[in-house]
């Protein structure tokens, strides 16, 4: 599940960069926040500047809020793992209660494992993009 989230997000960011004035590297770095807006915004503020850091904050906060609003719909129409993947790094904290309520307790362990792996990948992937 974490690998699907990481690969899918990076692929979507690459596609989005074709229509976005932000360069590919920054677009992928912003997406690699995976909803972890506090960390990704600070890292990108230091690595890419205040503009990219601000965009990262807004984009990753939007990912979390959109996920919170759509978890029941994602579970119903896209499968039980879709809300966990959409939650990204937040599947271990802010979206976990709604994931548990919607999917059931047996999916909590998947969400926690997913959240840990994706959380750890945020600083690693962002720093790799700026080596």
N, C-alpha and C positions, 0 to 999 in steps of 0.2 A: 504493500500500500504506500509506504513512504517513497519508494522509487517511482511509482506512478505519479505521485504528486509532484515530485521534483522534475521528472522528465516532461510531464504534461504542462507544468507551469513554464518551464524554459521554452518549450515548443510554442506555446501560446504567446509568450513574450517576443519570440523571434518573428512570428507572424504579425503581431501587433506593431512591431517596429517598422514594418513596411509602410504603415499609414500614420506614423507618429513622427513628429519633428525631433524627438529625443533619439540620440544615437543608439545603435544596437547594444553596445556594452552597458550603457546606463539603463536601458529598458530591461535587459535581462537581470541586472543587479537589483533593480527596483522589485521585479517579480520574485527574485530569490529571497525577499523578505518573508514570503509565505504567510503574510498576515501578522508577523511579529514586528509591528510598527515601531515600537519603542527602540528596539535594537537596530533594526535596519535603517531607520531615519538617522540615528546618531552615527552609525558607521559610514553611511553614504554622505552625510554632511561633512565628515572629516576627509573622506577619500575623493569625493566628486564635487563638493561644494554645497552651499546652502540651497540652491535651486533644486538639485537632485534630491537632497535630503528631505526637503519639504514635499516634493512629489512622492517620495517613498512613504512618508508619513500618511499622506492623503490616500494613496493607492492601497496600502496595506491595511489601514483602518477601514477603508471601504470594503476590502475583501472580507474582513471579519464581520462587519455589519451586514453585508449582503448574505453571508453564510448564515448568520443568526436568523435572518428573515426568511430564508429559503430551505432550511434543514428539513422540515416536513415534506415539502414539495420534492426536493431532491431524493429523499428516501422513497417516496411513493412512485416517482416516474423514472428515476435513474438507478435505483438499486440501493441496497443497505450500506454499501461502502462509499457511495458518492458524497454524503454529508461529511464523512471523515476526511476524504480527500479534499473537498472544497474548503474545509476548515483550516487546512495547512497546519502551521505551528500552533494555532489556537485550539486544536483538538485536545490538548492536554489541560487547558485551563478554562477560558471564558465560554467556549462552545460545548465543553464536555457535559454540563448539566442537560442541555437541550438534546445533545446527541443521545445521552442515556435515556431521557424521557421518550424520545421518538423511536429509537432503535431497540431499546431494551438493555438490560444490564450486561448481557453477554458480549455486547460490542464495546463496552467500556475499556476492556483490556486492549483491543485493537486501536482504539482512539488514543490511549495513553502511550502505547508503543510507538504509534505513528507520530504523535506530538513530540516525543523525546528525540526520535531520529531527525525529524524535520527541524526542530529547534536547534539541534547541534549543527545541522548543515547550513544554517543561515550565515553565521560569521565565516565559516569555511568557504562557502561558495562566493560570497561577496568579496572576501580578500583574494581569492583565486582570480577573480575578474580584474583585480587591480594590481597584480604582481608585475 
